[in-house]
Amino acid sequence: MLVLKAPRRLLLLNGQRVLRDYEVALGTSPLGPKRHHRDGRTPEGRYVVDARVVDSSFHRALHISYPNTSDVEFARRAGVEPGGNVMIHGLPDGERWVGEAHRKYDWTNGCIAVTDDEMNEIWELVDDGTPIEIRP
């Protein structure tokens, strides 16, 4: 899986072949890597999908293994908490009606958001342990 922050794309890959391409919304401060809890940034780096969150306040969520070792080290040196709880998720519960309009602005706390229908598809296609790279 590959997330390209600048063009707001999430790509599901099989090797170099793109299987699916989704337009996404990111954190409220999308430029630059996540550096600390509540900075509104979506992380940059290599992670894995490490859990499925069924009791999320969003329509389904896949948890990403942020922070990785370098994120933790950066936060330690900076004297801040790195944060966590970064996910790929659908829309907030009860707000399915927003649909694709959610993409008009970056609204998450650092997560990667798609529509509920897209999240259903991603949920079925992506296994736990799937690597995810998030690039600027």
A tleap script that builds the chain and sets N, CA, C and O, in Angstrom:
source leaprc.protein.ff14SB
mol = sequence {
  NMET LEU VAL LEU LYS ALA PRO ARG ARG LEU
  LEU LEU LEU ASN GLY GLN ARG VAL LEU ARG
  ASP TYR GLU VAL ALA LEU GLY THR SER PRO
  LEU GLY PRO LYS ARG HIE HIE ARG ASP GLY
  ARG THR PRO GLU GLY ARG TYR VAL VAL ASP
  ALA ARG VAL VAL ASP SER SER PHE HIE ARG
  ALA LEU HIE ILE SER TYR PRO ASN THR SER
  ASP VAL GLU PHE ALA ARG ARG ALA GLY VAL
  GLU PRO GLY GLY ASN VAL MET ILE HIE GLY
  LEU PRO ASP GLY GLU ARG TRP VAL GLY GLU
  ALA HIE ARG LYS TYR ASP TRP THR ASN GLY
  CYS ILE ALA VAL THR ASP ASP GLU MET ASN
  GLU ILE TRP GLU LEU VAL ASP ASP GLY THR
  PRO ILE GLU ILE ARG CPRO
}
set mol.1.N position { 0.856 -1.157 0.000 }
set mol.1.CA position { 0.000 0.000 0.000 }
set mol.1.C position { 0.910 1.230 0.000 }
set mol.1.O position { 1.956 1.249 0.649 }
set mol.2.N position { 0.485 2.254 -0.744 }
set mol.2.CA position { 1.267 3.481 -0.866 }
set mol.2.C position { 0.329 4.673 -0.738 }
set mol.2.O position { -0.708 4.728 -1.400 }
set mol.3.N position { 0.699 5.634 0.121 }
set mol.3.CA position { -0.033 6.881 0.246 }
set mol.3.C position { 0.870 7.997 -0.251 }
set mol.3.O position { 2.006 8.138 0.201 }
set mol.4.N position { 0.358 8.783 -1.179 }
set mol.4.CA position { 1.059 9.938 -1.715 }
set mol.4.C position { 0.316 11.170 -1.208 }
set mol.4.O position { -0.775 11.489 -1.681 }
set mol.5.N position { 0.922 11.857 -0.241 }
set mol.5.CA position { 0.219 12.942 0.433 }
set mol.5.C position { -0.088 14.129 -0.473 }
set mol.5.O position { -1.219 14.616 -0.469 }
set mol.6.N position { 0.868 14.603 -1.239 }
set mol.6.CA position { 0.645 15.807 -2.047 }
set mol.6.C position { -0.531 15.656 -3.017 }
set mol.6.O position { -1.377 16.546 -3.092 }
set mol.7.N position { -0.598 14.548 -3.758 }
set mol.7.CA position { -1.751 14.395 -4.656 }
set mol.7.C position { -2.985 13.783 -3.979 }
set mol.7.O position { -4.018 13.586 -4.618 }
set mol.8.N position { -2.861 13.483 -2.661 }
set mol.8.CA position { -3.991 12.928 -1.886 }
set mol.8.C position { -4.484 11.599 -2.481 }
set mol.8.O position { -5.662 11.448 -2.805 }
set mol.9.N position { -3.547 10.632 -2.619 }
set mol.9.CA position { -3.894 9.335 -3.201 }
set mol.9.C position { -3.466 8.201 -2.276 }
set mol.9.O position { -2.416 8.270 -1.638 }
set mol.10.N position { -4.280 7.172 -2.211 }
set mol.10.CA position { -3.941 5.908 -1.552 }
set mol.10.C position { -4.001 4.851 -2.642 }
set mol.10.O position { -5.033 4.680 -3.291 }
set mol.11.N position { -2.899 4.144 -2.845 }
set mol.11.CA position { -2.815 3.127 -3.882 }
set mol.11.C position { -2.681 1.750 -3.249 }
set mol.11.O position { -1.826 1.537 -2.390 }
set mol.12.N position { -3.517 0.828 -3.668 }
set mol.12.CA position { -3.350 -0.577 -3.301 }
set mol.12.C position { -2.556 -1.212 -4.422 }
set mol.12.O position { -2.934 -1.127 -5.590 }
set mol.13.N position { -1.462 -1.844 -4.064 }
set mol.13.CA position { -0.519 -2.364 -5.047 }
set mol.13.C position { -0.390 -3.874 -4.975 }
set mol.13.O position { -0.576 -4.490 -3.925 }
set mol.14.N position { -0.064 -4.455 -6.131 }
set mol.14.CA position { 0.390 -5.836 -6.214 }
set mol.14.C position { 1.719 -5.754 -6.940 }
set mol.14.O position { 1.762 -5.714 -8.170 }
set mol.15.N position { 2.812 -5.730 -6.174 }
set mol.15.CA position { 4.119 -5.433 -6.759 }
set mol.15.C position { 4.120 -3.981 -7.191 }
set mol.15.O position { 3.861 -3.092 -6.379 }
set mol.16.N position { 4.407 -3.728 -8.455 }
set mol.16.CA position { 4.384 -2.362 -8.993 }
set mol.16.C position { 3.048 -2.011 -9.648 }
set mol.16.O position { 2.836 -0.877 -10.079 }
set mol.17.N position { 2.152 -2.994 -9.718 }
set mol.17.CA position { 0.860 -2.781 -10.384 }
set mol.17.C position { -0.153 -2.174 -9.424 }
set mol.17.O position { -0.326 -2.662 -8.307 }
set mol.18.N position { -0.822 -1.110 -9.857 }
set mol.18.CA position { -1.855 -0.461 -9.050 }
set mol.18.C position { -3.167 -1.214 -9.232 }
set mol.18.O position { -3.709 -1.289 -10.335 }
set mol.19.N position { -3.672 -1.775 -8.121 }
set mol.19.CA position { -4.950 -2.487 -8.153 }
set mol.19.C position { -6.124 -1.543 -7.931 }
set mol.19.O position { -7.164 -1.668 -8.578 }
set mol.20.N position { -5.949 -0.602 -7.016 }
set mol.20.CA position { -6.988 0.392 -6.702 }
set mol.20.C position { -6.298 1.721 -6.407 }
set mol.20.O position { -5.164 1.762 -5.929 }
set mol.21.N position { -7.003 2.791 -6.701 }
set mol.21.CA position { -6.493 4.148 -6.504 }
set mol.21.C position { -7.624 4.967 -5.884 }
set mol.21.O position { -8.683 5.124 -6.492 }
set mol.22.N position { -7.403 5.489 -4.679 }
set mol.22.CA position { -8.431 6.232 -3.954 }
set mol.22.C position { -7.961 7.658 -3.688 }
set mol.22.O position { -6.795 7.886 -3.365 }
set mol.23.N position { -8.869 8.606 -3.826 }
set mol.23.CA position { -8.601 9.974 -3.402 }
set mol.23.C position { -8.902 10.056 -1.912 }
set mol.23.O position { -9.917 9.528 -1.458 }
set mol.24.N position { -8.034 10.711 -1.143 }
set mol.24.CA position { -8.152 10.710 0.314 }
set mol.24.C position { -8.129 12.130 0.885 }
set mol.24.O position { -7.714 13.081 0.222 }
set mol.25.N position { -8.582 12.242 2.116 }
set mol.25.CA position { -8.382 13.435 2.936 }
set mol.25.C position { -7.348 13.067 3.989 }
set mol.25.O position { -7.269 11.916 4.418 }
set mol.26.N position { -6.553 14.056 4.404 }
set mol.26.CA position { -5.472 13.830 5.363 }
set mol.26.C position { -5.712 14.649 6.623 }
set mol.26.O position { -6.806 15.160 6.860 }
set mol.27.N position { -4.652 14.759 7.423 }
set mol.27.CA position { -4.709 15.579 8.625 }
set mol.27.C position { -4.863 17.055 8.285 }
set mol.27.O position { -4.571 17.476 7.166 }
set mol.28.N position { -5.318 17.829 9.245 }
set mol.28.CA position { -5.602 19.248 9.030 }
set mol.28.C position { -4.363 20.075 8.689 }
set mol.28.O position { -4.491 21.168 8.137 }
set mol.29.N position { -3.185 19.584 9.001 }
set mol.29.CA position { -1.910 20.236 8.641 }
set mol.29.C position { -1.092 19.227 7.842 }
set mol.29.O position { -0.171 18.613 8.380 }
set mol.30.N position { -1.420 19.051 6.573 }
set mol.30.CA position { -0.861 17.922 5.821 }
set mol.30.C position { 0.599 18.042 5.404 }
set mol.30.O position { 1.211 17.035 5.046 }
set mol.31.N position { 1.177 19.243 5.439 }
set mol.31.CA position { 2.562 19.384 4.981 }
set mol.31.C position { 3.540 18.927 6.051 }
set mol.31.O position { 3.442 19.316 7.215 }
set mol.32.N position { 4.484 18.095 5.632 }
set mol.32.CA position { 5.513 17.608 6.541 }
set mol.32.C position { 5.077 16.373 7.304 }
set mol.32.O position { 3.890 16.053 7.368 }
set mol.33.N position { 6.061 15.675 7.888 }
set mol.33.CA position { 5.766 14.458 8.638 }
set mol.33.C position { 5.178 14.752 10.016 }
set mol.33.O position { 5.396 15.827 10.574 }
set mol.34.N position { 4.453 13.815 10.545 }
set mol.34.CA position { 3.925 13.935 11.901 }
set mol.34.C position { 5.104 13.992 12.867 }
set mol.34.O position { 6.038 13.197 12.761 }
set mol.35.N position { 5.061 14.933 13.806 }
set mol.35.CA position { 6.156 15.094 14.753 }
set mol.35.C position { 5.723 14.940 16.200 }
set mol.35.O position { 6.528 14.564 17.053 }
set mol.36.N position { 4.456 15.227 16.486 }
set mol.36.CA position { 4.005 15.074 17.866 }
set mol.36.C position { 2.486 14.933 17.919 }
set mol.36.O position { 1.769 15.239 16.966 }
set mol.37.N position { 2.040 14.467 19.053 }
set mol.37.CA position { 0.619 14.269 19.322 }
set mol.37.C position { -0.160 15.541 19.022 }
set mol.37.O position { 0.225 16.627 19.453 }
set mol.38.N position { -1.234 15.408 18.299 }
set mol.38.CA position { -2.163 16.508 17.990 }
set mol.38.C position { -1.593 17.597 17.091 }
set mol.38.O position { -2.073 18.730 17.127 }
set mol.39.N position { -0.572 17.282 16.277 }
set mol.39.CA position { -0.059 18.301 15.358 }
set mol.39.C position { -0.866 18.368 14.062 }
set mol.39.O position { -0.610 19.227 13.219 }
set mol.40.N position { -1.839 17.469 13.898 }
set mol.40.CA position { -2.697 17.493 12.718 }
set mol.40.C position { -2.038 16.974 11.454 }
set mol.40.O position { -2.607 17.082 10.367 }
set mol.41.N position { -0.847 16.413 11.584 }
set mol.41.CA position { -0.136 15.916 10.413 }
set mol.41.C position { -0.315 14.417 10.239 }
set mol.41.O position { -0.445 13.673 11.211 }
set mol.42.N position { -0.320 13.993 8.992 }
set mol.42.CA position { -0.305 12.577 8.649 }
set mol.42.C position { 1.157 12.153 8.583 }
set mol.42.O position { 1.968 12.847 7.970 }
set mol.43.N position { 1.514 11.022 9.203 }
set mol.43.CA position { 2.924 10.603 9.219 }
set mol.43.C position { 3.484 10.390 7.818 }
set mol.43.O position { 2.742 10.290 6.841 }
set mol.44.N position { 4.802 10.323 7.747 }
set mol.44.CA position { 5.522 9.933 6.539 }
set mol.44.C position { 6.526 8.867 6.936 }
set mol.44.O position { 7.228 9.010 7.938 }
set mol.45.N position { 6.596 7.812 6.165 }
set mol.45.CA position { 7.529 6.737 6.463 }
set mol.45.C position { 6.951 5.391 6.119 }
set mol.45.O position { 5.958 5.275 5.400 }
set mol.46.N position { 7.606 4.364 6.659 }
set mol.46.CA position { 7.199 2.973 6.405 }
set mol.46.C position { 6.573 2.394 7.668 }
set mol.46.O position { 7.144 2.469 8.756 }
set mol.47.N position { 5.397 1.819 7.499 }
set mol.47.CA position { 4.621 1.262 8.602 }
set mol.47.C position { 3.958 -0.023 8.115 }
set mol.47.O position { 4.205 -0.467 6.994 }
set mol.48.N position { 3.122 -0.616 8.954 }
set mol.48.CA position { 2.295 -1.753 8.549 }
set mol.48.C position { 0.884 -1.534 9.086 }
set mol.48.O position { 0.676 -0.815 10.063 }
set mol.49.N position { -0.070 -2.165 8.430 }
set mol.49.CA position { -1.426 -2.222 8.968 }
set mol.49.C position { -1.367 -3.266 10.076 }
set mol.49.O position { -1.161 -4.449 9.808 }
set mol.50.N position { -1.547 -2.828 11.321 }
set mol.50.CA position { -1.338 -3.755 12.430 }
set mol.50.C position { -2.600 -4.146 13.188 }
set mol.50.O position { -2.527 -4.960 14.108 }
set mol.51.N position { -3.753 -3.591 12.831 }
set mol.51.CA position { -4.993 -3.991 13.517 }
set mol.51.C position { -6.205 -3.471 12.764 }
set mol.51.O position { -6.139 -2.491 12.022 }
set mol.52.N position { -7.304 -4.158 12.983 }
set mol.52.CA position { -8.614 -3.719 12.495 }
set mol.52.C position { -9.378 -3.187 13.694 }
set mol.52.O position { -9.453 -3.839 14.735 }
set mol.53.N position { -9.936 -2.017 13.541 }
set mol.53.CA position { -10.645 -1.386 14.655 }
set mol.53.C position { -12.134 -1.437 14.353 }
set mol.53.O position { -12.639 -0.686 13.518 }
set mol.54.N position { -12.825 -2.328 15.037 }
set mol.54.CA position { -14.255 -2.498 14.783 }
set mol.54.C position { -15.109 -1.559 15.625 }
set mol.54.O position { -16.269 -1.317 15.289 }
set mol.55.N position { -14.557 -1.025 16.714 }
set mol.55.CA position { -15.336 -0.135 17.575 }
set mol.55.C position { -14.931 1.323 17.385 }
set mol.55.O position { -15.060 2.136 18.300 }
set mol.56.N position { -14.444 1.645 16.197 }
set mol.56.CA position { -14.030 3.005 15.867 }
set mol.56.C position { -15.252 3.921 15.813 }
set mol.56.O position { -16.372 3.455 15.602 }
set mol.57.N position { -15.038 5.212 16.003 }
set mol.57.CA position { -16.120 6.184 15.842 }
set mol.57.C position { -16.250 6.591 14.370 }
set mol.57.O position { -17.009 7.499 14.031 }
set mol.58.N position { -15.500 5.908 13.505 }
set mol.58.CA position { -15.584 6.089 12.070 }
set mol.58.C position { -16.038 4.767 11.464 }
set mol.58.O position { -15.942 3.715 12.095 }
set mol.59.N position { -16.532 4.836 10.235 }
set mol.59.CA position { -16.958 3.603 9.567 }
set mol.59.C position { -15.721 2.761 9.256 }
set mol.59.O position { -15.005 3.020 8.288 }
set mol.60.N position { -15.491 1.784 10.063 }
set mol.60.CA position { -14.348 0.880 9.943 }
set mol.60.C position { -13.027 1.630 9.933 }
set mol.60.O position { -12.940 2.753 9.435 }
set mol.61.N position { -12.001 0.997 10.486 }
set mol.61.CA position { -10.685 1.616 10.536 }
set mol.61.C position { -9.604 0.545 10.555 }
set mol.61.O position { -9.742 -0.492 11.203 }
set mol.62.N position { -8.530 0.819 9.831 }
set mol.62.CA position { -7.332 -0.007 9.862 }
set mol.62.C position { -6.248 0.805 10.557 }
set mol.62.O position { -5.885 1.893 10.107 }
set mol.63.N position { -5.737 0.264 11.657 }
set mol.63.CA position { -4.709 0.955 12.439 }
set mol.63.C position { -3.357 0.805 11.754 }
set mol.63.O position { -3.021 -0.264 11.245 }
set mol.64.N position { -2.585 1.891 11.748 }
set mol.64.CA position { -1.242 1.908 11.164 }
set mol.64.C position { -0.225 1.952 12.300 }
set mol.64.O position { -0.464 2.594 13.323 }
set mol.65.N position { 0.895 1.282 12.128 }
set mol.65.CA position { 1.883 1.104 13.193 }
set mol.65.C position { 2.717 2.351 13.524 }
set mol.65.O position { 3.848 2.221 13.993 }
set mol.66.N position { 2.191 3.527 13.292 }
set mol.66.CA position { 2.847 4.762 13.731 }
set mol.66.C position { 2.736 4.846 15.243 }
set mol.66.O position { 1.663 4.569 15.778 }
set mol.67.N position { 3.792 5.214 15.959 }
set mol.67.CA position { 5.099 5.663 15.504 }
set mol.67.C position { 6.063 4.501 15.294 }
set mol.67.O position { 6.019 3.500 16.009 }
set mol.68.N position { 6.933 4.653 14.298 }
set mol.68.CA position { 7.997 3.666 14.121 }
set mol.68.C position { 9.217 4.111 14.938 }
set mol.68.O position { 9.154 5.122 15.637 }
set mol.69.N position { 10.297 3.384 14.856 }
set mol.69.CA position { 11.479 3.666 15.673 }
set mol.69.C position { 12.025 5.074 15.441 }
set mol.69.O position { 12.379 5.764 16.397 }
set mol.70.N position { 12.096 5.502 14.198 }
set mol.70.CA position { 12.628 6.843 13.932 }
set mol.70.C position { 11.678 7.937 14.412 }
set mol.70.O position { 12.133 9.000 14.835 }
set mol.71.N position { 10.360 7.695 14.353 }
set mol.71.CA position { 9.397 8.671 14.877 }
set mol.71.C position { 9.562 8.825 16.389 }
set mol.71.O position { 9.536 9.938 16.914 }
set mol.72.N position { 9.730 7.700 17.080 }
set mol.72.CA position { 9.906 7.725 18.532 }
set mol.72.C position { 11.202 8.440 18.899 }
set mol.72.O position { 11.230 9.236 19.838 }
set mol.73.N position { 12.272 8.158 18.164 }
set mol.73.CA position { 13.553 8.795 18.438 }
set mol.73.C position { 13.488 10.306 18.201 }
set mol.73.O position { 14.012 11.082 19.000 }
set mol.74.N position { 12.850 10.720 17.111 }
set mol.74.CA position { 12.705 12.154 16.852 }
set mol.74.C position { 11.947 12.829 17.994 }
set mol.74.O position { 12.370 13.874 18.490 }
set mol.75.N position { 10.832 12.237 18.408 }
set mol.75.CA position { 10.020 12.815 19.487 }
set mol.75.C position { 10.810 12.870 20.795 }
set mol.75.O position { 10.725 13.853 21.530 }
set mol.76.N position { 11.575 11.821 21.085 }
set mol.76.CA position { 12.379 11.804 22.312 }
set mol.76.C position { 13.378 12.957 22.317 }
set mol.76.O position { 13.493 13.683 23.305 }
set mol.77.N position { 14.103 13.123 21.202 }
set mol.77.CA position { 15.082 14.212 21.105 }
set mol.77.C position { 14.420 15.583 21.196 }
set mol.77.O position { 15.004 16.523 21.735 }
set mol.78.N position { 13.205 15.698 20.670 }
set mol.78.CA position { 12.483 16.974 20.683 }
set mol.78.C position { 11.749 17.212 22.006 }
set mol.78.O position { 11.249 18.309 22.254 }
set mol.79.N position { 11.687 16.181 22.852 }
set mol.79.CA position { 10.999 16.316 24.128 }
set mol.79.C position { 9.490 16.377 24.016 }
set mol.79.O position { 8.823 17.040 24.810 }
set mol.80.N position { 8.949 15.670 23.011 }
set mol.80.CA position { 7.503 15.653 22.802 }
set mol.80.C position { 7.005 14.215 22.723 }
set mol.80.O position { 7.795 13.286 22.550 }
set mol.81.N position { 5.711 14.038 22.849 }
set mol.81.CA position { 5.085 12.727 22.651 }
set mol.81.C position { 4.821 12.553 21.158 }
set mol.81.O position { 4.302 13.473 20.525 }
set mol.82.N position { 5.163 11.401 20.574 }
set mol.82.CA position { 4.984 11.231 19.134 }
set mol.82.C position { 3.524 11.106 18.704 }
set mol.82.O position { 3.197 11.328 17.538 }
set mol.83.N position { 2.652 10.754 19.637 }
set mol.83.CA position { 1.259 10.510 19.262 }
set mol.83.C position { 1.095 9.090 18.773 }
set mol.83.O position { 2.003 8.267 18.891 }
set mol.84.N position { -0.045 8.819 18.237 }
set mol.84.CA position { -0.357 7.479 17.749 }
set mol.84.C position { -1.784 7.441 17.259 }
set mol.84.O position { -2.374 8.471 16.935 }
set mol.85.N position { -2.330 6.247 17.209 }
set mol.85.CA position { -3.727 6.066 16.812 }
set mol.85.C position { -3.988 6.592 15.403 }
set mol.85.O position { -5.047 7.158 15.134 }
set mol.86.N position { -3.028 6.405 14.511 }
set mol.86.CA position { -3.182 6.812 13.118 }
set mol.86.C position { -3.829 5.663 12.352 }
set mol.86.O position { -3.414 4.510 12.470 }
set mol.87.N position { -4.846 5.993 11.570 }
set mol.87.CA position { -5.615 4.956 10.888 }
set mol.87.C position { -6.000 5.367 9.474 }
set mol.87.O position { -5.956 6.540 9.104 }
set mol.88.N position { -6.373 4.373 8.711 }
set mol.88.CA position { -7.108 4.577 7.468 }
set mol.88.C position { -8.550 4.312 7.868 }
set mol.88.O position { -8.854 3.243 8.398 }
set mol.89.N position { -9.440 5.259 7.626 }
set mol.89.CA position { -10.817 5.065 8.057 }
set mol.89.C position { -11.813 5.716 7.120 }
set mol.89.O position { -11.466 6.531 6.265 }
set mol.90.N position { -13.074 5.324 7.314 }
set mol.90.CA position { -14.174 5.931 6.575 }
set mol.90.C position { -14.628 7.197 7.268 }
set mol.90.O position { -13.884 7.802 8.040 }
set mol.91.N position { -15.837 7.583 6.989 }
set mol.91.CA position { -16.402 8.817 7.538 }
set mol.91.C position { -16.852 8.623 8.978 }
set mol.91.O position { -17.056 7.491 9.418 }
set mol.92.N position { -17.007 9.720 9.713 }
set mol.92.CA position { -17.511 9.591 11.087 }
set mol.92.C position { -18.865 8.886 11.087 }
set mol.92.O position { -19.671 9.061 10.173 }
set mol.93.N position { -19.098 8.092 12.121 }
set mol.93.CA position { -20.380 7.391 12.232 }
set mol.93.C position { -21.527 8.371 12.078 }
set mol.93.O position { -21.512 9.452 12.666 }
set mol.94.N position { -22.519 7.993 11.291 }
set mol.94.CA position { -23.699 8.817 11.075 }
set mol.94.C position { -23.529 9.895 10.020 }
set mol.94.O position { -24.459 10.663 9.770 }
set mol.95.N position { -22.350 9.969 9.390 }
set mol.95.CA position { -22.119 11.027 8.401 }
set mol.95.C position { -21.811 10.479 7.009 }
set mol.95.O position { -21.124 11.119 6.213 }
set mol.96.N position { -22.328 9.290 6.732 }
set mol.96.CA position { -22.142 8.669 5.423 }
set mol.96.C position { -22.616 9.588 4.295 }
set mol.96.O position { -22.059 9.576 3.197 }
set mol.97.N position { -23.634 10.370 4.572 }
set mol.97.CA position { -24.225 11.266 3.577 }
set mol.97.C position { -23.211 12.249 2.991 }
set mol.97.O position { -23.410 12.748 1.884 }
set mol.98.N position { -22.131 12.531 3.715 }
set mol.98.CA position { -21.118 13.474 3.228 }
set mol.98.C position { -20.462 12.926 1.962 }
set mol.98.O position { -20.140 13.687 1.049 }
set mol.99.N position { -20.264 11.607 1.907 }
set mol.99.CA position { -19.701 10.954 0.732 }
set mol.99.C position { -18.405 11.575 0.255 }
set mol.99.O position { -17.534 11.910 1.058 }
set mol.100.N position { -18.281 11.727 -1.052 }
set mol.100.CA position { -17.040 12.220 -1.653 }
set mol.100.C position { -16.737 13.672 -1.307 }
set mol.100.O position { -15.600 14.113 -1.475 }
set mol.101.N position { -17.713 14.418 -0.835 }
set mol.101.CA position { -17.484 15.824 -0.485 }
set mol.101.C position { -16.450 15.965 0.636 }
set mol.101.O position { -15.856 17.033 0.790 }
set mol.102.N position { -16.226 14.909 1.415 }
set mol.102.CA position { -15.254 14.989 2.508 }
set mol.102.C position { -13.850 15.288 1.994 }
set mol.102.O position { -13.002 15.766 2.747 }
set mol.103.N position { -13.604 15.015 0.733 }
set mol.103.CA position { -12.280 15.210 0.146 }
set mol.103.C position { -11.965 16.666 -0.179 }
set mol.103.O position { -10.839 16.978 -0.567 }
set mol.104.N position { -12.910 17.538 -0.032 }
set mol.104.CA position { -12.702 18.943 -0.409 }
set mol.104.C position { -11.730 19.652 0.531 }
set mol.104.O position { -11.183 20.698 0.182 }
set mol.105.N position { -11.514 19.095 1.715 }
set mol.105.CA position { -10.532 19.665 2.638 }
set mol.105.C position { -9.969 18.569 3.521 }
set mol.105.O position { -10.586 17.515 3.679 }
set mol.106.N position { -8.804 18.810 4.095 }
set mol.106.CA position { -8.174 17.850 5.001 }
set mol.106.C position { -8.751 18.070 6.390 }
set mol.106.O position { -8.653 19.168 6.937 }
set mol.107.N position { -9.352 17.034 6.963 }
set mol.107.CA position { -10.139 17.205 8.181 }
set mol.107.C position { -9.794 16.243 9.311 }
set mol.107.O position { -10.378 16.350 10.389 }
set mol.108.N position { -8.875 15.315 9.108 }
set mol.108.CA position { -8.596 14.335 10.160 }
set mol.108.C position { -7.544 14.876 11.131 }
set mol.108.O position { -6.981 15.949 10.919 }
set mol.109.N position { -7.290 14.114 12.198 }
set mol.109.CA position { -6.241 14.477 13.163 }
set mol.109.C position { -4.888 13.890 12.759 }
set mol.109.O position { -3.964 13.852 13.571 }
set mol.110.N position { -4.767 13.438 11.529 }
set mol.110.CA position { -3.533 12.834 11.039 }
set mol.110.C position { -3.774 11.504 10.357 }
set mol.110.O position { -2.834 10.843 9.915 }
set mol.111.N position { -5.021 11.117 10.274 }
set mol.111.CA position { -5.386 9.853 9.631 }
set mol.111.C position { -5.540 10.032 8.125 }
set mol.111.O position { -5.357 11.124 7.588 }
set mol.112.N position { -5.877 8.943 7.468 }
set mol.112.CA position { -6.124 8.899 6.031 }
set mol.112.C position { -7.579 8.486 5.873 }
set mol.112.O position { -7.958 7.382 6.263 }
set mol.113.N position { -8.397 9.369 5.300 }
set mol.113.CA position { -9.840 9.120 5.234 }
set mol.113.C position { -10.309 8.883 3.804 }
set mol.113.O position { -9.852 9.524 2.858 }
set mol.114.N position { -11.235 7.940 3.684 }
set mol.114.CA position { -11.886 7.599 2.418 }
set mol.114.C position { -13.396 7.543 2.669 }
set mol.114.O position { -13.841 7.678 3.809 }
set mol.115.N position { -14.171 7.347 1.621 }
set mol.115.CA position { -15.615 7.189 1.810 }
set mol.115.C position { -15.897 5.841 2.470 }
set mol.115.O position { -15.029 4.968 2.507 }
set mol.116.N position { -17.098 5.678 2.983 }
set mol.116.CA position { -17.466 4.410 3.625 }
set mol.116.C position { -17.426 3.247 2.632 }
set mol.116.O position { -16.956 2.162 2.972 }
set mol.117.N position { -17.916 3.464 1.409 }
set mol.117.CA position { -17.878 2.389 0.410 }
set mol.117.C position { -16.440 2.005 0.080 }
set mol.117.O position { -16.129 0.823 -0.067 }
set mol.118.N position { -15.564 2.997 -0.037 }
set mol.118.CA position { -14.155 2.702 -0.292 }
set mol.118.C position { -13.539 1.960 0.889 }
set mol.118.O position { -12.740 1.042 0.703 }
set mol.119.N position { -13.910 2.359 2.104 }
set mol.119.CA position { -13.377 1.685 3.288 }
set mol.119.C position { -13.818 0.239 3.330 }
set mol.119.O position { -13.043 -0.630 3.729 }
set mol.120.N position { -15.048 -0.039 2.926 }
set mol.120.CA position { -15.511 -1.430 2.861 }
set mol.120.C position { -14.641 -2.239 1.909 }
set mol.120.O position { -14.274 -3.376 2.206 }
set mol.121.N position { -14.315 -1.652 0.770 }
set mol.121.CA position { -13.474 -2.342 -0.211 }
set mol.121.C position { -12.060 -2.554 0.326 }
set mol.121.O position { -11.514 -3.652 0.216 }
set mol.122.N position { -11.467 -1.517 0.903 }
set mol.122.CA position { -10.118 -1.618 1.465 }
set mol.122.C position { -10.085 -2.663 2.573 }
set mol.122.O position { -9.144 -3.452 2.653 }
set mol.123.N position { -11.114 -2.675 3.436 }
set mol.123.CA position { -11.231 -3.632 4.535 }
set mol.123.C position { -11.137 -5.064 4.022 }
set mol.123.O position { -10.492 -5.911 4.640 }
set mol.124.N position { -11.787 -5.331 2.883 }
set mol.124.CA position { -11.798 -6.678 2.303 }
set mol.124.C position { -10.489 -7.016 1.592 }
set mol.124.O position { -10.083 -8.178 1.573 }
set mol.125.N position { -9.829 -6.026 1.013 }
set mol.125.CA position { -8.653 -6.284 0.187 }
set mol.125.C position { -7.323 -6.262 0.935 }
set mol.125.O position { -6.350 -6.861 0.477 }
set mol.126.N position { -7.269 -5.582 2.078 }
set mol.126.CA position { -6.010 -5.391 2.788 }
set mol.126.C position { -5.945 -6.290 4.014 }
set mol.126.O position { -6.835 -6.259 4.864 }
set mol.127.N position { -4.897 -7.085 4.101 }
set mol.127.CA position { -4.685 -7.972 5.242 }
set mol.127.C position { -3.911 -7.262 6.341 }
set mol.127.O position { -3.146 -6.336 6.074 }
set mol.128.N position { -4.112 -7.700 7.577 }
set mol.128.CA position { -3.253 -7.239 8.662 }
set mol.128.C position { -1.816 -7.616 8.303 }
set mol.128.O position { -1.566 -8.682 7.740 }
set mol.129.N position { -0.889 -6.744 8.630 }
set mol.129.CA position { 0.514 -6.979 8.306 }
set mol.129.C position { 0.933 -6.402 6.968 }
set mol.129.O position { 2.110 -6.460 6.611 }
set mol.130.N position { -0.014 -5.843 6.220 }
set mol.130.CA position { 0.316 -5.245 4.925 }
set mol.130.C position { 1.207 -4.018 5.135 }
set mol.130.O position { 0.869 -3.135 5.924 }
set mol.131.N position { 2.341 -3.958 4.435 }
set mol.131.CA position { 3.188 -2.767 4.550 }
set mol.131.C position { 2.494 -1.563 3.922 }
set mol.131.O position { 1.765 -1.682 2.937 }
set mol.132.N position { 2.744 -0.398 4.523 }
set mol.132.CA position { 2.230 0.854 3.992 }
set mol.132.C position { 3.346 1.884 4.027 }
set mol.132.O position { 3.974 2.105 5.063 }
set mol.133.N position { 3.581 2.501 2.897 }
set mol.133.CA position { 4.553 3.589 2.835 }
set mol.133.C position { 3.775 4.874 2.605 }
set mol.133.O position { 2.915 4.945 1.727 }
set mol.134.N position { 4.085 5.886 3.401 }
set mol.134.CA position { 3.437 7.187 3.273 }
set mol.134.C position { 4.512 8.175 2.857 }
set mol.134.O position { 5.477 8.413 3.583 }
set mol.135.N position { 4.324 8.747 1.667 }
set mol.135.CA position { 5.300 9.687 1.107 }
set mol.135.C position { 4.721 11.099 1.061 }
set mol.135.O position { 3.506 11.293 1.026 }
set mol.136.N position { 5.634 12.087 1.062 }
set mol.136.CA position { 5.159 13.472 0.939 }
set mol.136.C position { 4.425 13.672 -0.342 }
set mol.136.O position { 3.952 14.775 -0.618 }
savepdb mol mol.pdb
quit
